[in-house]
Amino acid sequence: MVAPPRATSNDPLIALRKVVKAFETPAGMFHALRGVDLTVTAGEFVAVIGKSGSGKSTLLNMVTGIDKPTSGEVIIHGTPVHTLTENQTARWRGVTVGVVFQFFQLMPTLTVLDNILLPMDFCNRFAPRERRGRAMHLLGLVQLEDQAHKLPTELSGGQQQRAAIARALANDPPILAADEPTGNLDSKTADHVFDLFENLARQGNTVLMVTHDKDLAGRVGRAVMVADGLIVDEKVNTLPRGAAVAP
């Protein structure tokens, strides 16, 4: 599959239009999202913040295609993701969105290197002879070249998260989506991982990050607050990318 080109205009790269997500529960219907509208342009670094149960992770799942809306439209890089089949969504996600989870989700029986090769093999991205070199380049980007042949369980939590970021970048996706990527890390390691996201945004990647950390949210280009399934506030930050936040 050929990767979609990166957007170069101010047209939204991510567009959620009147998105509703409802779940059937023993207590009745629960609405995790209640008519959400959100646009993100190419190259933006956006944080989605909110309390537990606010709907922020559900919103991210709409963008990544991990879940589908009950109603409304999800248009990502020109593709109406809400209309895709499960197989189509998996192929689409493989080249369009790199997903980083809080608990890493690395394959435990594969080496770190093989974890990064897997998305390229699945989507048939890059020539087979190029994949290993690209995987090692990405490990270099996250300073893990010397850990390439270890299993994930042999790495620290911070190292596993950096490996997960390298895996998310394997197919050179235009969008990086991260769900609480620093929530399971100590503050020093979390800062290092966040620095990686900042560098990726400076290089033109579009980064959408769910976080409960308001200090980190203050370092991105725009923060979107979610409460009770609705976007209730948005803030454009004037702090230059990479600048330090006062304690």
N, C-alpha and C positions, 0 to 999 in steps of 0.2 A: 504494500500500500504506500502511495506517495504521500508525504506529509503536506498538510495545507500550508500555503505561504503565510508569513506573518502579515498582519494587517498594517497598513502604512498610513491610513487616513484616520480622521477623528470619529469615524463610524464606530459604534459600540462593538467591542470584541465579545463582550458578554452582555446579554439582554434578557432579563426576567420580566415578564409582562403578566401582571395580575395572577401570580402563581399562588395557588392554594394546594396545601398538602394535608389530607385528613387521614387519620388512622382509626380503625375500629378497635375499641377497647371494651373490657367487661363493664366499664362504667358508662359506655356510650361512645359517640364519635368525638375524637380529639383532633383539633385543628392545630398542627404544628406551624403551618404558615397560612396567613389569612389575607391573600391578595397582595403579595409582595411585588413591587416594581424596583428593579435595580439595573443600572448600566455601568459597565466598566470599559474604559477605552484601552487600547494597546499601550503597554509600557507603564500602566498604573500599578502602584503597590497599595492595595486596599486591605484594611483590617476589618473583620466583622467581629464585633464584641457584644457581649450580653451575658446574663446570668445562665446558670444551668437550666435547661428546659425552655430557653427563650425561643429556640428555633434556628439558632445560628448554624449548627451542624447540618440540620435538614436543608437549610439554604445552600450550603456548600455541596451537599449531595445532589441537589438539582443541577448545579453547574457541572459537576463531574459525571453526571449520568448514572451515578450509583443508585439513585432513586428517581422516580418519575412523578410529576405533579398530578394531583387529582384533577385540576383544571388549570388553565393558563398556558403560556408559552415559554419555552426555554430555548433561546437562539444563541448558540455559541459558535463564533467564527463563521457565521452565515448558515450553520446547520441547525435545523429544528430538532434538537435532541429528543424532545418529548415524543416525537413520532417514530423514532428508531426502534427496531427490535432489539432484543437482548444481545444477540450476536453482532448486529450492526453497531450497537453502543460500545461493546468491548473493543471492536476494531477502531472505531472513531476515537475512543478515549486513549487508546494506545499511542496515537500520534498527535493528539490535540491537547490533552491535559495530563500533566505529571502530578500524581497525587502523593502527598506525604501525610502519613498518619501519626497520631500521638504515640502509638505503641509499635511503630516501625514496620510491622507486617512483612519482615524479610522471611524468605523461605529458609527454615532452620537447617535443612539437610544439604543446602547448596552453599558453596563458598561465597564470599562477598563479591568476588569477580563474576561468578556465574549468576548471582542475583541481578547484576547489572546487564549481563548479556541476555538474560531471559526476555525482557521486553523487545529487544531488537530482533531476536529470533522469532518471537510470537507475531510481530507485525512485519517481518521481513524487511526491516529498515537497514539501510547501508549494505554494502557488499559484504558477504561473509568474511572475506579476508581483512576488512576494515574494522570489524566489530570489537575485536579484542583490544586493538590499539585505542579505539574510542573509549572503551570501558576503563582502561588504565588512565587515559587522559582525565576522565571524570573523577576517578579516584584521586588523582593528583590535585584536582580542583578542590576537593574536600579534605586533602591531606591524609589520605588513607592508602597510598600506594603500597606501603609495607604491610598492610593488613589484607591484601587482595586474596590470599589463599587460605585465610582463616574462615571458620564458620561464624555466623553471627553471634552465637552464644559465647564466643571467645573475645568479643568486643565489649567495651563499656557502653552504657546507655547513650552517651554523647556520640561515640563512634558509630553505633548502630543508626542513630538518626542521620548522621552525615552520609552513611552508606545509603540510607533510604532516599536522601536528597539526590545523590548521584544516580540512583536507579530511576528516580522520577524524571531526570534529565536525559535518560538514555536515548530516547527517540527525538530529542531536540524539539519538545512541544512548545508552542507559543504561550501556553498558560501553565502556571504552577499553582496548584491548590493544596493548601496545608491546613489540616484540622488539628489545632492545639499542638503544633510541632515542638513546642518547648515545655509543654505542661508536665512532662515526666522527667525533666532535667533540672539539675541544680542551676543556680543563677549564673555562674560563670560559664558553664557549658551552654546554657540557653542564650547568653549574649553572643557566643561564638556562632551558634547555629543561626541566630537572627542576622548576624553580619553577613552570612552566606546569602540569605534571602535579599538583603540590601544590595549586595554586589550583583546578584542576578537581575534585580530590577534596574540597576544602573546600566546593565548590558542590553536592556530592551525587553526582557521577559515581563510578562504580565503576572503579578503575584497576588493571589487572593488568600488571605490567611485568617482563619478563625482563631481567636484567642480570648482569654479572660483577663490577660495582663494589660492593664490600661497604660502602663509605662511603655511597653512595646508598641501599643496602638498609637501612642503619641509620636512614634518615630517613622510612621509610614506616611504616604502622601495623603491618604484619606481614611477616615475611620467611620464605619457604619454601625450604629447601635441597633440591636434587635431586642424587642421585648414582646412577649405574648404573641409571637408569630408575625409581628409587624416591624418594619423599619421605622423607628421613632425619632431618630436623629442622625445627622451626618455632619462630619467636621473635616474640613480641609486643613491639614497641618502645614504650617509655614516653616517648620524646622527643616533645614537642608538635609538631604539624604546623607547618612553616615555621621551626622553630628551627634555629639554626646547629649544625653538627657541628664539634667541636673538631678541629683538625688533628692 
